[in-house]
């Protein structure tokens, strides 16, 4: 779960680095949101993952 949180934070940082006005550049509209969605997917898998029993 910590990896998912780290990816989420990275996505928000990427969105904030966009130099275009109002964040309408590639980083703010494309790359950042995709990284955030990846972070949420990692969190989803981490929550639903059930270790195999021996």
C-alpha positions, 0 to 999 in steps of 0.5 A: 500500500505504501507503493500506491501512496508514493505513486499517488503523491508522485502523480500530484507532484507531476501535475504541479510541475506543469508550467502552462497556465492553469495546468493545461500542458502535457504534465497537468492534463495527461501524464499526471492524471495517468500516474494518479490513476496508476496509484489508485489501481495499485491501492485497489490491488493492495486492498483486495490481494489475499495471500495464498494459504499453505 
